C-alpha cells in the first residue's frame, strides 16, 4: 500500500474504515468464487442459468475485482458501483434458484445449498445501506487538518467565495517544507511555499491583472518566511495564499488565488483554512476587491476604507529641491518613519524593499529631518509607486515628482487610500485616472498610525 493510500485511509473515521474493509473482503471472495467456477468448468460453468444471466455472472470475474480496487484506493465511485453490482448479483442468484427453493424451502438454511446465498443477500443489504454514509465519507475524506493546530479558530470564508481566486495580497528558504495537511478533496495537500515557488504565485497574480512587481518576492519572504502557502494536487500547484505576520499583533492576508480551471472544488477554502491558522490570535488585514467584500464580511472582516488604483502615463517633471535618492545611511531613519505610517514595524521587509533590483527610493528632508519617502519599482504591466509616505501634501508632491520623473512617458500605477483627499488630488493633477478599487478590511483593531501621511500604499499583497 502506497503512502498516498495510507494517508487516505488514515483520514477516514474507524467506522468507515471498517465498512470499506468488509466490502473489499466480500468482493475479493466473490472474485475467487467466480474465477474458480470458470477455471473448473470453463464457459459452461453457468449453463443452468438463462443466457443473459450467464453473461452477467461470468462478467463478475471482472466487475468484482474492479469494485474491490476502487474502495481500496478510497475512490467515491466504488461505493455506488458496489451497491449496483451486489444488488444485481443477489437478484440474479435468487431468480436462477427460485424453482429449486420452491421445491424444498429447507434448502435455504442448509450449509450446502442456499445458505451461502442467504448470507450473500444480507451482505448485499449491508453494502446498499452503507452506500450513502460511505460515499459521504469518501467525498469529504481528510478535509485538510493542519499538522500544527491553530492557536485560535479563525472565521472561515464561504466556499463559493473561496475559489474565485480574486482576492488581493501576501525565507529565504528555497526548499519546500513538508506537507502541513492530510489529503483534502481530490488529493489537495497544502504546504508552506518557498521563495522558489514565488514565480508560480506571481504568475497567477499577473494573469488576474494585479501587476505584481518584478522583484517583490525576496522582500515579501523576508518579512515572514513561513507566511506563504501552496495547495497541490499530485505535486502540481492549484491554489495559493499568504498570511504574513507583522509582529505579535498584526498579520496581512493576500495572494489568495486558485487556478481558474480548478475553481469551484473547495481548494480555496481548504487553503484558506490552513493558512489562517498561521496568524494565530493576530488581527488580520486584507485588501479585497469589490466582488468579494460581502464574503469577507461574512468571514469576520470589517471595512476600514477604500483604496483606489490610479494609472496613466507618467508626466514629465523636474527633480524638485529637497529630494534625493536614498542611500544605506538612510535606512534607520526610513524604518523609523515607516513605523509611524503602518500598523506594525517591518524592518526586515524594508531592508529588502528599498534596495531590491529595479527599486528606486527617494527621500525628502527639511532642516535635517526626514519628511517623507517613496519607492518606484518595475511591475509586469507598468511601473508602480509604493509606498508614498509624507508629512504634508507638499512633501508628497515633491516625492511624487521625483519618482515620476524617472518614469516619464511610461505607464505608472499607484494605490491611494480614499480618505487621503490630498493624495487623490495629487495623482489626478498628474493625469492619472482610477482603474479599480479595493477595500482595506480588518478582523479587529490595529495599532494607531498616521493615515494622513499615507499618500500611496506599499502593496496590496502585504499592506
C-alpha positions in Angstrom: 0.0 0.0 0.0 1.5 3.3 -1.1 1.9 6.3 1.2 -0.9 8.1 -0.5 -3.4 5.3 0.0 -2.3 5.0 3.7 -3.0 8.8 4.1 -6.4 8.4 2.6 -7.3 5.5 4.9 -6.0 7.3 8.0 -8.2 10.3 7.1 -11.3 8.1 7.4 -13.1 7.5 10.8 -12.6 4.0 12.2 -16.3 3.0 11.4 -15.9 4.0 7.7 -12.6 2.1 7.6 -14.4 -1.0 8.8 -17.2 -0.6 6.3 -14.7 -0.4 3.4 -12.7 -3.3 4.7 -15.8 -5.6 4.9 -16.9 -4.5 1.4 -13.5 -5.2 -0.1 -13.3 -8.6 1.6 -16.7 -9.6 0.2 -15.7 -8.7 -3.4 -12.4 -10.5 -3.1 -14.2 -13.6 -2.0 -16.7 -13.2 -4.9 -13.8 -12.8 -7.4 -12.2 -16.0 -6.1 -15.5 -17.9 -6.2 -16.4 -16.9 -9.8 -12.8 -17.4 -11.0 -12.8 -20.9 -9.5 -16.1 -21.8 -11.2 -14.7 -20.7 -14.6 -11.4 -22.5 -14.0 -13.2 -25.8 -13.2 -16.0 -25.8 -15.7 -15.0 -23.3 -18.4 -17.6 -21.4 -20.4 -20.2 -24.0 -19.3 -19.9 -23.1 -15.6 -23.3 -21.4 -15.5 -25.1 -23.2 -18.3 -28.0 -23.9 -16.0 -28.8 -20.2 -16.0 -30.6 -18.2 -18.6 -28.2 -16.8 -21.3 -28.3 -13.1 -20.1 -27.6 -14.3 -16.5 -24.7 -16.5 -17.8 -23.1 -13.4 -19.3 -23.6 -11.3 -16.2 -22.3 -13.9 -13.7 -19.3 -14.6 -15.9 -18.6 -10.8 -16.1 -18.4 -10.7 -12.3 -14.9 -12.1 -12.6 -14.0 -8.6 -13.9 -16.6 -6.5 -12.0 -15.8 -7.9 -8.6 -12.1 -7.1 -8.5 -12.8 -3.7 -10.0 -15.3 -2.9 -7.2 -12.7 -4.2 -4.7 -9.9 -2.0 -6.1 -11.9 1.3 -6.1 -12.7 1.2 -2.3 -9.1 0.1 -1.6 -8.0 3.4 -3.2 -10.7 5.2 -1.3 -12.4 6.3 -4.5 -16.0 7.5 -4.1 -17.1 5.9 -7.4 -16.6 2.5 -5.8 -19.5 2.8 -3.4 -22.4 3.2 -5.8 -20.8 0.7 -8.2 -20.5 -1.8 -5.3 -24.2 -1.4 -4.4 -25.3 -1.8 -8.0 -23.2 -4.9 -8.7 -24.1 -6.6 -5.4 -27.8 -5.9 -5.9 -27.8 -7.3 -9.4 -25.7 -10.3 -8.3 -28.1 -11.3 -5.5 -31.2 -10.8 -7.6 -29.7 -12.9 -10.3 -28.9 -15.8 -7.9 -32.3 -15.7 -6.4 -34.0 -15.8 -9.8 -31.8 -18.6 -11.0 -32.5 -20.7 -7.9 -36.1 -19.8 -7.3 -37.7 -23.0 -8.6 -35.2 -25.1 -6.6 -36.2 -23.2 -3.4 -39.9 -23.6 -4.1 -39.5 -27.3 -4.3 -37.7 -27.5 -0.9 -37.6 -24.3 1.1 -35.5 -26.0 3.9 -32.6 -25.9 1.5 -32.4 -22.1 2.2 -30.8 -22.9 5.6 -28.7 -25.9 4.7 -24.9 -25.5 4.9 -24.7 -26.7 1.3 -27.4 -25.1 -0.7 -28.8 -21.6 -0.4 -27.3 -20.7 3.0 -24.3 -19.0 1.3 -26.7 -17.1 -1.0 -28.8 -16.1 2.0 -25.7 -14.7 3.8 -24.7 -13.1 0.5 -28.1 -11.4 0.3 -27.6 -10.0 3.8 -24.2 -8.7 2.7 -25.9 -7.0 -0.3 -28.2 -5.2 2.1 -25.2 -4.2 4.2 -23.5 -2.6 1.2 -26.6 -0.8 -0.1 -27.4 0.5 3.4 -23.9 1.8 3.9 -23.6 3.3 0.4 -24.7 6.9 1.4 -22.5 7.3 4.5 -19.6 5.7 2.8 -19.9 7.9 -0.2 -20.1 11.0 2.0 -17.0 9.9 3.9 -15.0 9.3 0.8 -16.1 12.6 -0.7 -15.1 14.5 2.4 -12.1 12.4 3.4 -9.4 14.2 5.3 -10.5 17.8 4.7 -7.1 19.4 5.4 -6.1 19.1 9.0 -3.1 21.3 9.9 -0.2 19.4 11.4 0.2 22.3 13.8 -3.3 23.0 15.3 -4.4 26.7 15.1 -3.8 28.8 18.1 -7.3 30.2 17.7 -10.0 29.2 15.2 -10.3 31.9 12.5 -13.7 32.6 10.9 -14.0 30.7 7.6 -14.9 32.2 4.2 -17.8 30.8 2.3 -16.8 28.0 -0.1 -18.4 29.8 -3.1 -16.1 32.8 -2.4 -13.0 30.7 -1.6 -12.4 29.5 -5.1 -12.9 32.7 -7.1 -9.2 33.5 -7.0 -9.8 37.2 -6.9 -8.7 38.4 -3.5 -5.6 40.6 -3.3 -2.5 40.1 -1.5 0.9 38.2 0.9 12.5 32.7 3.8 14.8 32.9 2.5 14.4 29.1 2.3 14.1 27.8 -1.3 13.3 24.3 -0.3 9.7 23.2 0.0 8.6 22.3 3.5 6.9 19.0 4.4 3.1 18.8 3.9 1.2 20.5 6.7 -2.1 18.8 6.0 -3.8 15.5 5.3 -5.3 14.9 1.9 -8.3 17.1 1.1 -10.9 16.5 -1.7 -9.2 15.5 -4.9 -5.9 14.9 -3.0 -5.2 18.5 -2.3 -2.3 18.9 0.0 -1.4 22.4 1.4 2.2 23.1 2.2 4.3 26.2 3.0 5.7 27.8 -0.1 9.3 28.8 -0.5 10.8 31.6 -2.5 11.4 29.2 -5.3 7.6 28.9 -5.6 7.1 32.7 -6.0 7.2 32.7 -9.8 4.1 30.5 -9.8 2.2 32.7 -7.4 3.2 36.0 -9.1 2.4 34.5 -12.5 -1.2 33.8 -11.3 -1.4 37.3 -9.9 -0.3 38.8 -13.2 -2.9 36.8 -15.0 -5.5 38.4 -12.7 -4.3 41.8 -13.7 -2.7 42.7 -10.4 0.6 43.8 -12.0 2.9 42.4 -9.4 6.4 43.9 -9.0 9.2 42.1 -10.8 11.4 41.9 -7.6 8.7 41.6 -4.9 9.4 38.0 -3.8 12.5 38.4 -1.7 11.1 41.3 0.3 7.8 39.5 0.9 9.5 36.4 2.2 12.0 38.5 4.3 9.0 39.8 6.3 7.7 36.3 7.2 9.3 33.2 5.5 6.6 31.0 6.9 3.7 33.0 5.7 3.2 31.7 2.1 1.2 28.6 1.2 0.5 26.5 -1.9 -2.1 23.8 -2.4 -1.0 21.0 -4.7 -2.6 18.0 -6.4 -0.2 15.3 -7.4 2.6 17.8 -6.9 1.0 20.4 -9.2 0.2 23.8 -7.7 -3.5 24.7 -7.8 -4.0 27.3 -5.1 -2.1 29.9 -3.2 -2.4 32.3 -0.3 -0.2 34.4 2.0 -0.8 35.2 5.7 2.2 37.3 6.6 2.8 38.1 10.2 4.0 41.7 11.0 4.8 41.2 14.7 2.8 39.9 17.6 -0.5 41.6 16.9 -0.9 42.0 13.2 -1.0 39.9 10.0 -1.9 40.5 6.5 -3.7 38.2 4.0 -3.0 38.3 0.3 -2.0 36.4 -2.8 -5.3 34.4 -2.5 -5.6 32.6 -5.8 -7.0 29.4 -7.3 -6.1 28.2 -10.7 -9.0 29.2 -13.0 -9.6 25.7 -14.4 -9.9 24.2 -10.9 -12.1 26.7 -9.1 -15.4 25.5 -7.5 -13.9 22.4 -5.9 -13.2 23.6 -2.4 -9.4 24.0 -2.9 -9.6 27.7 -2.0 -11.5 27.0 1.2 -9.0 24.3 2.3 -6.0 26.6 1.5 -7.7 29.5 3.4 -8.4 27.4 6.5 -4.8 26.1 6.7 -3.1 29.4 6.2 -5.2 31.4 8.6 -4.0 29.2 11.5 -0.6 30.8 10.9 -2.0 34.2 12.1 -2.9 32.8 15.5 -4.8 35.4 17.5 -3.5 38.4 15.5 -5.8 40.9 13.8 -5.7 40.1 10.1 -5.9 42.7 7.4 -6.5 42.4 3.6 -7.3 44.4 0.5 -10.4 42.9 -1.0 -11.8 43.5 -4.5 -15.4 44.7 -4.7 -16.9 41.4 -5.8 -15.6 39.6 -2.6 -16.2 42.2 0.1 -19.5 40.8 1.2 -17.9 37.3 1.5 -15.1 38.7 3.6 -17.6 40.4 5.9 -19.3 37.1 6.5 -15.8 35.8 7.5 -15.4 38.4 10.2 -13.7 41.2 8.3 -14.9 44.8 8.5 -14.2 47.6 6.0 -11.9 50.4 7.1 -11.6 52.5 3.9 -11.4 52.2 0.1 -8.2 52.2 -1.9 -8.2 53.4 -5.5 -5.6 52.3 -8.0 -4.7 55.2 -10.4 -3.0 54.5 -13.6 -1.7 56.5 -16.6 1.3 57.9 -18.3 4.0 59.3 -16.0 4.3 63.1 -16.6 7.5 64.9 -17.4 8.8 66.6 -14.2 11.9 68.2 -13.0 13.5 66.9 -9.8 12.3 69.2 -7.1 14.5 70.6 -4.4 14.8 68.8 -1.1 14.6 65.3 -2.6 17.4 62.9 -3.3 18.0 59.2 -3.9 18.2 57.2 -0.6 21.4 55.6 0.5 22.4 53.0 3.1 22.8 55.7 5.7 19.1 56.5 5.4 17.8 53.0 6.3 17.4 53.7 10.1 15.5 56.9 9.6 13.3 55.4 6.9 12.5 52.4 9.1 11.5 54.7 12.0 9.4 56.9 9.7 7.7 53.9 8.2 6.8 52.6 11.6 4.6 55.7 12.2 2.8 55.1 8.9 2.0 51.4 9.1 0.0 49.2 11.6 3.2 47.3 12.5 7.0 47.6 12.3 8.6 45.8 9.3 12.4 46.4 9.4 13.2 43.1 7.6 10.8 43.9 4.8 12.2 47.4 4.3 15.8 46.3 4.2 15.0 44.2 1.1 12.3 46.5 -0.4 14.4 49.7 -0.5 17.3 48.0 -2.3 15.7 45.3 -4.5 16.7 45.1 -8.1 14.9 47.9 -10.1 13.6 49.6 -6.9 14.5 53.3 -6.6 13.9 55.0 -3.3 13.7 58.8 -2.9 13.7 60.7 0.4 12.9 64.3 1.3 14.4 66.3 4.2 13.6 69.6 5.8 16.0 71.1 8.3 17.8 67.8 8.5 14.6 65.9 9.4 13.1 63.2 7.2 9.6 64.4 6.0 8.8 61.5 3.7 10.0 58.8 1.3 8.7 56.9 -1.7 9.7 53.9 -3.8 9.1 53.2 -7.5 9.6 49.7 -8.9 9.0 47.8 -12.2 5.9 45.7 -12.5 4.6 43.2 -15.0 2.5 45.8 -16.8 3.7 49.2 -15.6 5.9 51.0 -13.1 4.4 51.2 -9.6 4.9 53.7 -6.8 4.5 52.4 -3.3 4.9 53.4 -0.6 4.5 57.1 -0.8 4.6 58.4 2.8 4.9 62.1 3.5 4.2 64.7 6.3 2.4 67.1 4.0 0.8 67.3 0.6 3.8 69.5 -0.5 6.2 66.8 0.6 4.2 64.2 -1.2 4.1 66.3 -4.4 7.9 66.7 -4.4 8.4 63.0 -3.8 5.9 62.0 -6.5 7.5 64.4 -9.0 11.0 62.9 -8.2 9.7 59.4 -8.7 7.5 60.0 -11.8 10.4 61.9 -13.4 12.3 58.7 -13.5 9.4 57.1 -15.4 8.4 60.0 -17.8 6.4 58.7 -20.7 5.9 55.2 -19.3 2.8 53.6 -17.7 2.6 54.3 -14.0 0.3 53.0 -11.2 -0.2 54.0 -7.6 -2.8 52.8 -4.9 -4.2 55.8 -3.0 -6.3 55.4 0.2 -9.6 57.2 -0.5 -9.6 59.1 2.9 -6.4 60.9 1.8 -8.1 63.6 -0.4 -4.8 65.3 -1.0 -3.3 62.1 -2.4 -6.2 61.8 -4.8 -5.9 65.4 -5.9 -2.1 64.9 -6.4 -2.4 61.9 -8.8 -5.4 63.3 -10.7 -3.4 66.6 -11.3 -0.7 64.3 -12.7 -3.1 62.9 -15.3 -3.7 59.5 -13.7 -7.2 58.0 -13.6 -8.9 55.4 -11.4 -8.7 51.9 -12.8 -10.1 49.7 -10.0 -10.7 49.7 -6.3 -10.3 47.5 -3.2 -11.3 47.8 0.4 -8.9 47.6 3.4 -10.6 45.3 5.8 -9.6 44.0 9.3 -10.8 41.3 11.7 -10.1 43.5 14.7 -8.3 46.6 15.9 -4.9 47.6 14.7 -2.2 49.9 16.1 -2.9 53.6 15.5 -0.8 55.1 12.7 -0.6 58.3 10.8 -3.1 57.6 8.0 -2.9 61.2 6.8 0.8 60.5 5.8 -0.2 57.6 3.5 -0.4 59.0 0.0 0.3 55.7 -1.6 0.0 52.1 -0.2 3.1 50.0 -0.3 1.5 46.9 -1.9 -2.0 45.3 -1.9 -0.4 42.0 -1.2 1.3 42.9 2.1 -0.4 46.1 3.1 
